[in-house]
């Protein structure tokens, strides 16, 4: 083969690679593009893409993710259960957690591992909204169970740091110190409900080696 023919062949190959590269860019969806209510520019778009691709969370139907909808206690422990590899677990004694529900095994696992507990009256309240401090407590116990390092963030850096319930202080300090939960406008809002967008971001951070 002559030098001229080799040169022409390389040029054709380069043009083909450029075309294939541009085609791949067009076919690759932007973060959040699979959900009609998740803008690609949203602060949680990348997290939603990551956690749904990983099977930790799913949409809510009709092509929506419902990012602003509160997370239930059942959803929270189920997400952590999936993150842990969906281990097997026996049924629970909670009167409001029947067998065969999508969260039954996850609740059983969380209760057996001490990640989440009931209300002391035989109920788990799986459909109740999980507060930010409750989620922080789950995350702290999850780290303990998984043998991960726990952190010690400073709650006094937030104007409402002292409003964190005593039972949730260790959890919130860990969540803040590990960068799993951050404040907004200088506040932690510990008693506020956790949204699905916030949970997606927390889970994405847990999936990052630097965090978890």
GROMACS elastic network, one bead per residue, 0.5 to 0.9 nm:
[ bonds ]
;  ai    aj funct       b0    kb
    1     4     6  0.82659   500
    1     5     6  0.63758   500
    1     6     6  0.67901   500
    2     5     6  0.53031   500
    2     6     6  0.63754   500
    2     7     6  0.87223   500
    3     6     6  0.50977   500
    3     7     6  0.61630   500
    3     8     6  0.86885   500
    4     7     6  0.51361   500
    4     8     6  0.62797   500
    4     9     6  0.86795   500
    5     8     6  0.50899   500
    5     9     6  0.61634   500
    5    10     6  0.86972   500
    6     9     6  0.50795   500
    6    10     6  0.62799   500
    6    11     6  0.87228   500
    7    10     6  0.52024   500
    7    11     6  0.63292   500
    7    12     6  0.88034   500
    8    11     6  0.51339   500
    8    12     6  0.63399   500
    8    13     6  0.87253   500
    9    12     6  0.51866   500
    9    13     6  0.62504   500
    9    14     6  0.86996   500
   10    13     6  0.50345   500
   10    14     6  0.61677   500
   10    15     6  0.86572   500
   11    14     6  0.51185   500
   11    15     6  0.62485   500
   11    16     6  0.86434   500
   12    15     6  0.51482   500
   12    16     6  0.62136   500
   12    17     6  0.87367   500
   13    16     6  0.50617   500
   13    17     6  0.62457   500
   13    18     6  0.87000   500
   14    17     6  0.51389   500
   14    18     6  0.62670   500
   14    19     6  0.87263   500
   15    18     6  0.51644   500
   15    19     6  0.63109   500
   15    20     6  0.87140   500
   16    19     6  0.51456   500
   16    20     6  0.61850   500
   16    21     6  0.85616   500
   17    20     6  0.50819   500
   17    21     6  0.60217   500
   17    22     6  0.86146   500
   18    21     6  0.50888   500
   18    22     6  0.62402   500
   18    23     6  0.86022   500
   19    22     6  0.52498   500
   19    23     6  0.61444   500
   19    24     6  0.86496   500
   20    23     6  0.50528   500
   20    24     6  0.61574   500
   20    25     6  0.86982   500
   21    24     6  0.51862   500
   21    25     6  0.63829   500
   21    26     6  0.88658   500
   22    25     6  0.51384   500
   22    26     6  0.64301   500
   22    27     6  0.88141   500
   23    26     6  0.51816   500
   23    27     6  0.62742   500
   23    28     6  0.86750   500
   24    27     6  0.51145   500
   24    28     6  0.60158   500
   25    28     6  0.53173   500
   25    29     6  0.81959   500
   26    29     6  0.75783   500
   29    32     6  0.80162   500
   29    33     6  0.59232   500
   29    34     6  0.75293   500
   30    33     6  0.52816   500
   30    34     6  0.82947   500
   30    40     6  0.61952   500
   30    45     6  0.88962   500
   30    46     6  0.87393   500
   30    49     6  0.88092   500
   31    34     6  0.79147   500
   31    38     6  0.84368   500
   31    39     6  0.80425   500
   31    40     6  0.52855   500
   31    41     6  0.82791   500
   31    45     6  0.54424   500
   31    46     6  0.51837   500
   31    47     6  0.83185   500
   31    48     6  0.76601   500
   31    49     6  0.55658   500
   31    50     6  0.84901   500
   32    35     6  0.56784   500
   32    36     6  0.79881   500
   32    37     6  0.83014   500
   32    38     6  0.52103   500
   32    39     6  0.61875   500
   32    40     6  0.54040   500
   32    41     6  0.86948   500
   32    42     6  0.84363   500
   32    44     6  0.85729   500
   32    46     6  0.67267   500
   32    47     6  0.85903   500
   32    48     6  0.63763   500
   32    49     6  0.55350   500
   32    65     6  0.89899   500
   33    36     6  0.68842   500
   33    37     6  0.87920   500
   33    38     6  0.68842   500
   33    39     6  0.70181   500
   33    40     6  0.62934   500
   33    45     6  0.85179   500
   33    49     6  0.84547   500
   34    37     6  0.89989   500
   34    38     6  0.80790   500
   34    49     6  0.84057   500
   34    63     6  0.70609   500
   34    64     6  0.83034   500
   35    38     6  0.54716   500
   35    39     6  0.81153   500
   35    59     6  0.76966   500
   35    62     6  0.87816   500
   35    63     6  0.51592   500
   35    65     6  0.59704   500
   35    66     6  0.88713   500
   36    39     6  0.74794   500
   36    62     6  0.87639   500
   36    63     6  0.59316   500
   36    64     6  0.56278   500
   36    65     6  0.78434   500
   37    63     6  0.80239   500
   37    64     6  0.56609   500
   37    65     6  0.65136   500
   37    66     6  0.67662   500
   37    67     6  0.76562   500
   38    41     6  0.82902   500
   38    42     6  0.67544   500
   38    44     6  0.82309   500
   38    45     6  0.62810   500
   38    48     6  0.82949   500
   38    64     6  0.77583   500
   38    65     6  0.70412   500
   38    66     6  0.81117   500
   38    67     6  0.73310   500
   39    42     6  0.52156   500
   39    43     6  0.88860   500
   39    44     6  0.89104   500
   39    45     6  0.66354   500
   40    43     6  0.85367   500
   40    44     6  0.87844   500
   40    45     6  0.56692   500
   40    46     6  0.78650   500
   41    44     6  0.83576   500
   41    45     6  0.67240   500
   41    46     6  0.89468   500
   42    45     6  0.51205   500
   42    46     6  0.81982   500
   43    46     6  0.75609   500
   43    47     6  0.83698   500
   43   197     6  0.88853   500
   43   201     6  0.89581   500
   44    47     6  0.52483   500
   44    48     6  0.61578   500
   44    49     6  0.87177   500
   44    67     6  0.84384   500
   44   197     6  0.59543   500
   44   198     6  0.75090   500
   44   200     6  0.72739   500
   44   201     6  0.62239   500
   45    48     6  0.52013   500
   45    49     6  0.63095   500
   45    50     6  0.87152   500
   45   197     6  0.84001   500
   45   201     6  0.89348   500
   46    49     6  0.51170   500
   46    50     6  0.61803   500
   46    51     6  0.87324   500
   46   201     6  0.84172   500
   46   204     6  0.86596   500
   47    50     6  0.50481   500
   47    51     6  0.61000   500
   47    52     6  0.83996   500
   47   197     6  0.80477   500
   47   200     6  0.55186   500
   47   201     6  0.51179   500
   47   202     6  0.83430   500
   47   203     6  0.78022   500
   47   204     6  0.54909   500
   47   205     6  0.84133   500
   48    51     6  0.54356   500
   48    52     6  0.59869   500
   48    53     6  0.83331   500
   48    57     6  0.81848   500
   48    65     6  0.82991   500
   48    67     6  0.86807   500
   48   196     6  0.89853   500
   48   197     6  0.71430   500
   48   200     6  0.55633   500
   48   201     6  0.73151   500
   48   204     6  0.81726   500
   49    52     6  0.54889   500
   49    53     6  0.60336   500
   49    54     6  0.85364   500
   49   200     6  0.88414   500
   50    53     6  0.52849   500
   50    54     6  0.61655   500
   50    55     6  0.87383   500
   50    56     6  0.88505   500
   50   200     6  0.83186   500
   50   203     6  0.89328   500
   50   204     6  0.65962   500
   51    55     6  0.61656   500
   51    56     6  0.52524   500
   51    57     6  0.58816   500
   51    58     6  0.81844   500
   51   200     6  0.62860   500
   51   201     6  0.84483   500
   51   203     6  0.68257   500
   51   204     6  0.62576   500
   51   207     6  0.87291   500
   52    56     6  0.58734   500
   52    57     6  0.50306   500
   52    58     6  0.54843   500
   52    59     6  0.78153   500
   52   200     6  0.85649   500
   53    56     6  0.77849   500
   53    57     6  0.83667   500
   53    58     6  0.86961   500
   54    57     6  0.78556   500
   54    83     6  0.86919   500
   55    58     6  0.68486   500
   55    79     6  0.86642   500
   55    82     6  0.74128   500
   55    83     6  0.86044   500
   56    78     6  0.80656   500
   56    79     6  0.51609   500
   56    80     6  0.76901   500
   56    81     6  0.85346   500
   56    82     6  0.56413   500
   56    83     6  0.63733   500
   56   200     6  0.85952   500
   56   203     6  0.79581   500
   57    75     6  0.84780   500
   57    78     6  0.86916   500
   57    79     6  0.63416   500
   57    82     6  0.87035   500
   57   200     6  0.76107   500
   58    61     6  0.87505   500
   58    65     6  0.72738   500
   59    62     6  0.82921   500
   59    63     6  0.69205   500
   59    64     6  0.57186   500
   59    66     6  0.74617   500
   60    63     6  0.74209   500
   60    64     6  0.56687   500
   60    65     6  0.53544   500
   60    66     6  0.65713   500
   61    64     6  0.56444   500
   61    65     6  0.74544   500
   62    65     6  0.88515   500
   64    67     6  0.85288   500
   65    68     6  0.88205   500
   65    69     6  0.88571   500
   65   196     6  0.80714   500
   65   197     6  0.86492   500
   66    69     6  0.55188   500
   66    70     6  0.89458   500
   66   195     6  0.88867   500
   66   196     6  0.69859   500
   66   197     6  0.80113   500
   67    70     6  0.83177   500
   67   195     6  0.64769   500
   67   198     6  0.79425   500
   67   200     6  0.87179   500
   68    71     6  0.89838   500
   68   194     6  0.88197   500
   68   195     6  0.52900   500
   68   196     6  0.60754   500
   68   197     6  0.63350   500
   68   198     6  0.85153   500
   69   194     6  0.83548   500
   69   195     6  0.53886   500
   69   196     6  0.58455   500
   69   197     6  0.81216   500
   70   129     6  0.59459   500
   70   130     6  0.75208   500
   70   131     6  0.88312   500
   70   193     6  0.58867   500
   70   194     6  0.55240   500
   70   196     6  0.60489   500
   70   197     6  0.89668   500
   71    74     6  0.81824   500
   71    75     6  0.61371   500
   71    76     6  0.66215   500
   71   127     6  0.86988   500
   71   128     6  0.82369   500
   71   129     6  0.55482   500
   71   130     6  0.59378   500
   71   131     6  0.83957   500
   71   193     6  0.72626   500
   71   194     6  0.56403   500
   71   195     6  0.53789   500
   71   196     6  0.54917   500
   71   198     6  0.89765   500
   71   199     6  0.75557   500
   72    75     6  0.51100   500
   72    76     6  0.62870   500
   72    77     6  0.88728   500
   72   125     6  0.86486   500
   72   126     6  0.63442   500
   72   127     6  0.51976   500
   72   128     6  0.51915   500
   72   130     6  0.52414   500
   72   131     6  0.88136   500
   72   193     6  0.88596   500
   72   194     6  0.83434   500
   73    76     6  0.51258   500
   73    77     6  0.63790   500
   73    78     6  0.84800   500
   73   107     6  0.89401   500
   73   116     6  0.89845   500
   73   124     6  0.81683   500
   73   125     6  0.69682   500
   73   127     6  0.61845   500
   73   128     6  0.59348   500
   73   129     6  0.60007   500
   73   130     6  0.50613   500
   73   131     6  0.87279   500
   73   134     6  0.87547   500
   73   135     6  0.84656   500
   74    77     6  0.55807   500
   74    78     6  0.60727   500
   74    79     6  0.86590   500
   74   102     6  0.87066   500
   74   103     6  0.57249   500
   74   104     6  0.83709   500
   74   106     6  0.78269   500
   74   107     6  0.69039   500
   74   124     6  0.86244   500
   74   125     6  0.78504   500
   74   127     6  0.61698   500
   74   128     6  0.79885   500
   74   129     6  0.88444   500
   74   130     6  0.86776   500
   75    78     6  0.51039   500
   75    79     6  0.61519   500
   75    80     6  0.87660   500
   75   103     6  0.72532   500
   75   126     6  0.77482   500
   75   127     6  0.82315   500
   75   130     6  0.88491   500
   76    79     6  0.53231   500
   76    80     6  0.65124   500
   76    81     6  0.86657   500
   76   130     6  0.74732   500
   76   135     6  0.73457   500
   76   138     6  0.84089   500
   76   199     6  0.77599   500
   77    80     6  0.50935   500
   77    81     6  0.59552   500
   77    82     6  0.85974   500
   77   103     6  0.78944   500
   77   106     6  0.60016   500
   77   107     6  0.63475   500
   77   109     6  0.86445   500
   77   110     6  0.64798   500
   77   115     6  0.82539   500
   77   116     6  0.76433   500
   77   138     6  0.78133   500
   78    82     6  0.62016   500
   78    83     6  0.85547   500
   78    86     6  0.85401   500
   78   102     6  0.83422   500
   78   103     6  0.59312   500
   78   104     6  0.87323   500
   78   105     6  0.82732   500
   78   106     6  0.50003   500
   78   107     6  0.71646   500
   78   110     6  0.86242   500
   79    82     6  0.52022   500
   79    83     6  0.62423   500
   79    84     6  0.87209   500
   79   106     6  0.83814   500
   79   199     6  0.88569   500
   79   203     6  0.80228   500
   80    84     6  0.61748   500
   80    85     6  0.87444   500
   80    86     6  0.85615   500
   80   106     6  0.81823   500
   80   110     6  0.85627   500
   80   138     6  0.86765   500
   80   139     6  0.83864   500
   80   142     6  0.76905   500
   80   203     6  0.80888   500
   81    84     6  0.50795   500
   81    85     6  0.65329   500
   81    86     6  0.51505   500
   81    87     6  0.71663   500
   81   105     6  0.86098   500
   81   106     6  0.55497   500
   81   107     6  0.85018   500
   81   109     6  0.73630   500
   81   110     6  0.74735   500
   82    85     6  0.50971   500
   82    87     6  0.80787   500
   82   106     6  0.81992   500
   83    86     6  0.70806   500
   83   203     6  0.81925   500
   83   206     6  0.87238   500
   83   207     6  0.81983   500
   84    87     6  0.70015   500
   84   142     6  0.88831   500
   84   146     6  0.79455   500
   86   105     6  0.85979   500
   86   106     6  0.76496   500
   86   109     6  0.89358   500
   87   105     6  0.85594   500
   87   106     6  0.84438   500
   87   109     6  0.75380   500
   88   105     6  0.70447   500
   88   106     6  0.85710   500
   88   108     6  0.89909   500
   88   109     6  0.73654   500
   89    92     6  0.89431   500
   89   105     6  0.57460   500
   89   106     6  0.76331   500
   89   107     6  0.88042   500
   89   108     6  0.58766   500
   89   109     6  0.52175   500
   89   112     6  0.80640   500
   90   104     6  0.89872   500
   90   105     6  0.68497   500
   90   108     6  0.61616   500
   90   109     6  0.75250   500
   90   112     6  0.88356   500
   91    94     6  0.88919   500
   91    97     6  0.87302   500
   91    98     6  0.84584   500
   91    99     6  0.68859   500
   91   104     6  0.69810   500
   91   105     6  0.66169   500
   91   107     6  0.84662   500
   91   108     6  0.56383   500
   91   109     6  0.86564   500
   92    95     6  0.83506   500
   92    97     6  0.71244   500
   92    98     6  0.82186   500
   92    99     6  0.83786   500
   92   104     6  0.76615   500
   92   105     6  0.82655   500
   92   107     6  0.74584   500
   92   108     6  0.51670   500
   92   109     6  0.87783   500
   92   111     6  0.79377   500
   92   112     6  0.86899   500
   93    96     6  0.87502   500
   93    97     6  0.78041   500
   93    98     6  0.89543   500
   93   108     6  0.86167   500
   93   122     6  0.71514   500
   93   123     6  0.84158   500
   94    97     6  0.54278   500
   94    98     6  0.78486   500
   94   118     6  0.75725   500
   94   121     6  0.87601   500
   94   122     6  0.51091   500
   94   124     6  0.60578   500
   94   125     6  0.88896   500
   95    98     6  0.70536   500
   95   122     6  0.59773   500
   95   123     6  0.56148   500
   95   124     6  0.79209   500
   96   122     6  0.80526   500
   96   123     6  0.56278   500
   96   124     6  0.65394   500
   96   125     6  0.67026   500
   96   126     6  0.75957   500
   97   100     6  0.89362   500
   97   101     6  0.75265   500
   97   103     6  0.81262   500
   97   104     6  0.61980   500
   97   107     6  0.79842   500
   97   123     6  0.77142   500
   97   124     6  0.71079   500
   97   125     6  0.80793   500
   97   126     6  0.72761   500
   98   101     6  0.64432   500
   98   104     6  0.68550   500
   99   102     6  0.89788   500
   99   104     6  0.60938   500
   99   105     6  0.83978   500
  100   103     6  0.81857   500
  100   104     6  0.63773   500
  100   105     6  0.83682   500
  101   104     6  0.51469   500
  101   105     6  0.81187   500
  102   105     6  0.75914   500
  102   106     6  0.81775   500
  103   106     6  0.52226   500
  103   107     6  0.60224   500
  103   108     6  0.85742   500
  103   126     6  0.79520   500
  104   107     6  0.52987   500
  104   108     6  0.62290   500
  104   109     6  0.86736   500
  105   108     6  0.50184   500
  105   109     6  0.60945   500
  105   110     6  0.85566   500
  106   109     6  0.50814   500
  106   110     6  0.60661   500
  106   111     6  0.85045   500
  107   110     6  0.50484   500
  107   111     6  0.59912   500
  107   112     6  0.84430   500
  107   116     6  0.78328   500
  107   117     6  0.88073   500
  107   124     6  0.81918   500
  107   126     6  0.82024   500
  108   111     6  0.52243   500
  108   112     6  0.60537   500
  108   113     6  0.85446   500
  109   112     6  0.51912   500
  109   113     6  0.60853   500
  109   114     6  0.84596   500
  109   115     6  0.82839   500
  110   113     6  0.52790   500
  110   114     6  0.60166   500
  110   116     6  0.53250   500
  110   117     6  0.76013   500
  110   138     6  0.87177   500
  110   142     6  0.85795   500
  111   114     6  0.51073   500
  111   115     6  0.60788   500
  111   116     6  0.52907   500
  111   117     6  0.54443   500
  111   118     6  0.79515   500
  112   115     6  0.77298   500
  112   116     6  0.84918   500
  112   117     6  0.87685   500
  113   116     6  0.78951   500
  113   141     6  0.83520   500
  113   142     6  0.84166   500
  113   145     6  0.68466   500
  114   117     6  0.66909   500
  114   138     6  0.88443   500
  114   141     6  0.68422   500
  114   142     6  0.84585   500
  114   145     6  0.81828   500
  115   137     6  0.77945   500
  115   138     6  0.53380   500
  115   139     6  0.77884   500
  115   140     6  0.79991   500
  115   142     6  0.57492   500
  115   144     6  0.87175   500
  115   145     6  0.77407   500
  116   124     6  0.87188   500
  116   134     6  0.87816   500
  116   137     6  0.80063   500
  116   138     6  0.60182   500
  116   141     6  0.79020   500
  117   120     6  0.79891   500
  117   123     6  0.89219   500
  117   124     6  0.68185   500
  118   121     6  0.73019   500
  118   122     6  0.65665   500
  118   123     6  0.53914   500
  118   125     6  0.73365   500
  119   122     6  0.67034   500
  119   123     6  0.57799   500
  119   124     6  0.61689   500
  119   125     6  0.78568   500
  120   123     6  0.70850   500
  120   124     6  0.86088   500
  121   124     6  0.86849   500
  123   126     6  0.85327   500
  124   127     6  0.87755   500
  124   128     6  0.88809   500
  125   128     6  0.54446   500
  125   129     6  0.87533   500
  126   129     6  0.82471   500
  127   130     6  0.88341   500
  129   193     6  0.60823   500
  129   194     6  0.74050   500
  130   133     6  0.82094   500
  130   134     6  0.60425   500
  130   135     6  0.64411   500
  130   191     6  0.89547   500
  130   192     6  0.84435   500
  130   193     6  0.57543   500
  130   194     6  0.60365   500
  130   195     6  0.88325   500
  131   134     6  0.50845   500
  131   135     6  0.62121   500
  131   136     6  0.85623   500
  131   189     6  0.89484   500
  131   190     6  0.67003   500
  131   191     6  0.53724   500
  131   192     6  0.53451   500
  131   194     6  0.54162   500
  132   135     6  0.51178   500
  132   136     6  0.61576   500
  132   137     6  0.87300   500
  132   172     6  0.85176   500
  132   181     6  0.83472   500
  132   188     6  0.82220   500
  132   189     6  0.71770   500
  132   190     6  0.50153   500
  132   191     6  0.61123   500
  132   192     6  0.59785   500
  132   193     6  0.59634   500
  132   194     6  0.52905   500
  132   195     6  0.89582   500
  133   137     6  0.62393   500
  133   138     6  0.86583   500
  133   164     6  0.70100   500
  133   165     6  0.76990   500
  133   168     6  0.58867   500
  133   169     6  0.81544   500
  133   171     6  0.73323   500
  133   172     6  0.62101   500
  133   188     6  0.89637   500
  133   189     6  0.83704   500
  133   191     6  0.63337   500
  133   192     6  0.82069   500
  133   193     6  0.89589   500
  133   194     6  0.89457   500
  134   137     6  0.50860   500
  134   138     6  0.63317   500
  134   139     6  0.87023   500
  134   168     6  0.69135   500
  134   171     6  0.82249   500
  134   172     6  0.87339   500
  134   190     6  0.81952   500
  134   191     6  0.83026   500
  135   139     6  0.61773   500
  135   140     6  0.86473   500
  135   171     6  0.82638   500
  135   172     6  0.86216   500
  135   175     6  0.89430   500
  135   194     6  0.76957   500
  135   199     6  0.87491   500
  136   139     6  0.50403   500
  136   140     6  0.62162   500
  136   141     6  0.87310   500
  136   168     6  0.71613   500
  136   169     6  0.87630   500
  136   170     6  0.85203   500
  136   172     6  0.50698   500
  136   173     6  0.83224   500
  136   174     6  0.75500   500
  136   175     6  0.56535   500
  136   176     6  0.85972   500
  136   180     6  0.84977   500
  136   181     6  0.76779   500
  136   190     6  0.88961   500
  137   140     6  0.51289   500
  137   141     6  0.63133   500
  137   142     6  0.84826   500
  137   167     6  0.82469   500
  137   168     6  0.56780   500
  137   169     6  0.81478   500
  137   170     6  0.73727   500
  137   172     6  0.66831   500
  137   174     6  0.86400   500
  137   175     6  0.83071   500
  138   141     6  0.52968   500
  138   142     6  0.59683   500
  138   143     6  0.86195   500
  138   171     6  0.73717   500
  139   143     6  0.61602   500
  139   144     6  0.86383   500
  139   171     6  0.68527   500
  139   172     6  0.87757   500
  139   174     6  0.80587   500
  139   175     6  0.69116   500
  139   180     6  0.86115   500
  140   143     6  0.52301   500
  140   144     6  0.64067   500
  140   145     6  0.88261   500
  140   150     6  0.70390   500
  140   151     6  0.88532   500
  140   170     6  0.74088   500
  140   172     6  0.78910   500
  140   173     6  0.88492   500
  140   174     6  0.61734   500
  140   175     6  0.70007   500
  141   145     6  0.61598   500
  141   146     6  0.85468   500
  141   171     6  0.76777   500
  142   145     6  0.51337   500
  142   146     6  0.60777   500
  142   147     6  0.84703   500
  142   148     6  0.83337   500
  143   146     6  0.51782   500
  143   147     6  0.60167   500
  143   149     6  0.67434   500
  143   150     6  0.65589   500
  143   212     6  0.79867   500
  144   147     6  0.52068   500
  144   148     6  0.60379   500
  144   149     6  0.75526   500
  144   150     6  0.73587   500
  145   148     6  0.76744   500
  147   150     6  0.89992   500
  148   212     6  0.67188   500
  149   212     6  0.80171   500
  150   174     6  0.57810   500
  150   175     6  0.85300   500
  150   177     6  0.82740   500
  150   178     6  0.73726   500
  151   173     6  0.67824   500
  151   175     6  0.72955   500
  151   176     6  0.78254   500
  151   178     6  0.55005   500
  152   170     6  0.77310   500
  152   172     6  0.86273   500
  152   174     6  0.51016   500
  152   175     6  0.82496   500
  152   176     6  0.75859   500
  152   177     6  0.51640   500
  152   178     6  0.77910   500
  153   172     6  0.78049   500
  153   174     6  0.59581   500
  153   175     6  0.74807   500
  153   176     6  0.51646   500
  153   178     6  0.73811   500
  153   179     6  0.87018   500
  154   157     6  0.59191   500
  154   158     6  0.82743   500
  154   161     6  0.84731   500
  154   173     6  0.62853   500
  154   176     6  0.74331   500
  154   177     6  0.71484   500
  155   158     6  0.58025   500
  155   159     6  0.85401   500
  155   160     6  0.82025   500
  155   162     6  0.72849   500
  155   164     6  0.85642   500
  155   169     6  0.84207   500
  155   172     6  0.77652   500
  155   173     6  0.64192   500
  155   176     6  0.77229   500
  155   188     6  0.84944   500
  156   159     6  0.69093   500
  156   160     6  0.78517   500
  156   161     6  0.52431   500
  156   162     6  0.69945   500
  157   160     6  0.87581   500
  157   161     6  0.70907   500
  157   186     6  0.77150   500
  157   187     6  0.88026   500
  158   161     6  0.50036   500
  158   162     6  0.83461   500
  158   183     6  0.74573   500
  158   185     6  0.88916   500
  158   186     6  0.51759   500
  158   187     6  0.52271   500
  158   188     6  0.65431   500
  159   162     6  0.77175   500
  159   163     6  0.89648   500
  159   186     6  0.60720   500
  159   187     6  0.56984   500
  159   188     6  0.80306   500
  160   163     6  0.54325   500
  160   164     6  0.75518   500
  160   186     6  0.80595   500
  160   187     6  0.56478   500
  160   188     6  0.64219   500
  160   189     6  0.70298   500
  160   190     6  0.82152   500
  161   164     6  0.59258   500
  161   187     6  0.73996   500
  161   188     6  0.67278   500
  161   189     6  0.84634   500
  161   190     6  0.82233   500
  162   165     6  0.80733   500
  163   166     6  0.86745   500
  163   189     6  0.84445   500
  163   190     6  0.72878   500
  163   191     6  0.84899   500
  164   167     6  0.83627   500
  164   168     6  0.64752   500
  164   169     6  0.61896   500
  164   172     6  0.77664   500
  164   188     6  0.85801   500
  164   189     6  0.83814   500
  164   190     6  0.57395   500
  164   191     6  0.76527   500
  165   168     6  0.52994   500
  165   169     6  0.64021   500
  165   190     6  0.80720   500
  165   191     6  0.85940   500
  166   169     6  0.53680   500
  166   170     6  0.82917   500
  167   170     6  0.74206   500
  167   171     6  0.82089   500
  168   171     6  0.51986   500
  168   172     6  0.60184   500
  168   173     6  0.84867   500
  168   190     6  0.89861   500
  169   172     6  0.51646   500
  169   173     6  0.59732   500
  169   174     6  0.84718   500
  170   173     6  0.51861   500
  170   174     6  0.61866   500
  170   175     6  0.86458   500
  171   174     6  0.51420   500
  171   175     6  0.61219   500
  171   176     6  0.85733   500
  172   176     6  0.59544   500
  172   177     6  0.82421   500
  172   181     6  0.79818   500
  172   190     6  0.83384   500
  173   176     6  0.52519   500
  173   177     6  0.58436   500
  173   178     6  0.83441   500
  174   177     6  0.50668   500
  174   178     6  0.58348   500
  174   179     6  0.83143   500
  174   180     6  0.82554   500
  174   181     6  0.89640   500
  175   178     6  0.53089   500
  175   179     6  0.61085   500
  175   181     6  0.52978   500
  175   182     6  0.80945   500
  176   179     6  0.51230   500
  176   180     6  0.60392   500
  176   181     6  0.52098   500
  176   182     6  0.60514   500
  176   183     6  0.84670   500
  177   180     6  0.76663   500
  177   181     6  0.83968   500
  178   181     6  0.79055   500
  178   211     6  0.62101   500
  178   212     6  0.85040   500
  179   182     6  0.65712   500
  179   202     6  0.86303   500
  179   205     6  0.77061   500
  179   211     6  0.73430   500
  180   201     6  0.79740   500
  180   202     6  0.52567   500
  180   203     6  0.81543   500
  180   205     6  0.61598   500
  180   206     6  0.72191   500
  180   211     6  0.78244   500
  181   188     6  0.82874   500
  181   198     6  0.84375   500
  181   201     6  0.87287   500
  181   202     6  0.67099   500
  182   187     6  0.85986   500
  182   188     6  0.68501   500
  183   186     6  0.58432   500
  183   187     6  0.50275   500
  183   189     6  0.75055   500
  184   187     6  0.52562   500
  184   188     6  0.65452   500
  184   189     6  0.82656   500
  185   188     6  0.85981   500
  187   190     6  0.85742   500
  188   191     6  0.87493   500
  188   192     6  0.87890   500
  189   192     6  0.54225   500
  189   193     6  0.86701   500
  190   193     6  0.82664   500
  191   194     6  0.89951   500
  194   197     6  0.82949   500
  194   198     6  0.62972   500
  194   199     6  0.68060   500
  195   198     6  0.51480   500
  195   199     6  0.63057   500
  195   200     6  0.86599   500
  196   199     6  0.50619   500
  196   200     6  0.61354   500
  196   201     6  0.87134   500
  197   200     6  0.51199   500
  197   201     6  0.64169   500
  197   202     6  0.87716   500
  198   201     6  0.51812   500
  198   202     6  0.62641   500
  198   203     6  0.86888   500
  199   203     6  0.61146   500
  199   204     6  0.85358   500
  200   203     6  0.51775   500
  200   204     6  0.61495   500
  200   205     6  0.86700   500
  201   204     6  0.50803   500
  201   205     6  0.62566   500
  201   206     6  0.86609   500
  202   205     6  0.51673   500
  202   206     6  0.62772   500
  202   207     6  0.87579   500
  203   207     6  0.62405   500
  203   208     6  0.87832   500
  204   207     6  0.50541   500
  204   208     6  0.65291   500
  205   208     6  0.51134   500
  205   209     6  0.83373   500
  205   210     6  0.83643   500
  205   211     6  0.61943   500
  205   212     6  0.74136   500
  206   209     6  0.75133   500
  206   210     6  0.85223   500
  206   211     6  0.57030   500
  207   210     6  0.87191   500
  207   211     6  0.74333   500
  207   212     6  0.62201   500
  208   211     6  0.55287   500
  208   212     6  0.60350   500
  209   212     6  0.52011   500
